[in-house]
Amino acid sequence: MQSIENKTETIKIAEYWLKGAITPPSEVKGKLEQLREVQNQIELLQKQKLNIMADIIQKAEEF
């Protein structure tokens, strides 16, 4: 059985959570997944940019 102090602390944490002061773990996970997806998109665009630059350089050398 929890002591009264521990129960009080648990209640305080629950109140903060309900008021939105603490981000629920599911939201954090969702945000991390969104950030990973954005990072993947950025990396893909950077690779595309490098490929385009390589094509431009190659065509300039051929010209």
C-alpha positions in Angstrom: 0.0 0.0 0.0 1.3 3.4 -0.9 2.0 6.0 1.7 -0.1 9.1 1.7 2.9 11.2 0.4 3.2 8.8 -2.6 -0.5 8.9 -3.3 -0.4 12.7 -3.1 2.5 12.8 -5.6 0.6 10.5 -7.9 -2.4 12.7 -7.8 -0.3 15.8 -8.6 1.2 14.0 -11.6 -2.2 12.9 -12.8 -3.5 16.5 -12.5 -0.5 17.9 -14.5 -1.1 15.2 -17.1 -4.8 16.0 -17.3 -4.0 19.7 -17.6 -1.6 19.0 -20.5 1.6 20.0 -18.6 3.0 16.5 -19.3 2.9 15.2 -22.8 1.5 11.6 -22.8 3.9 9.0 -24.1 1.6 8.2 -27.1 1.8 11.8 -28.3 5.6 11.8 -27.9 5.8 8.5 -30.0 3.5 10.1 -32.6 5.7 13.2 -32.8 8.9 11.0 -33.1 7.3 9.1 -35.9 6.4 12.3 -37.7 9.9 13.6 -37.3 11.4 10.4 -38.6 9.2 10.6 -41.7 10.2 14.3 -42.3 13.8 13.3 -41.9 13.4 10.5 -44.4 11.8 13.0 -46.9 14.6 15.5 -46.4 17.2 12.8 -47.1 15.4 11.7 -50.2 15.2 15.3 -51.5 18.9 15.8 -50.8 19.7 12.7 -52.8 17.5 13.9 -55.6 19.3 17.3 -55.5 22.7 15.6 -55.7 21.5 13.5 -58.7 20.2 16.6 -60.5 23.4 18.5 -59.8 25.4 15.5 -61.2 23.3 15.5 -64.3 23.8 19.2 -64.8 27.6 18.9 -64.4 27.7 15.9 -66.8 25.6 17.8 -69.5 27.8 20.9 -69.0 30.9 18.8 -69.6 29.4 17.2 -72.7 28.5 20.6 -74.1 
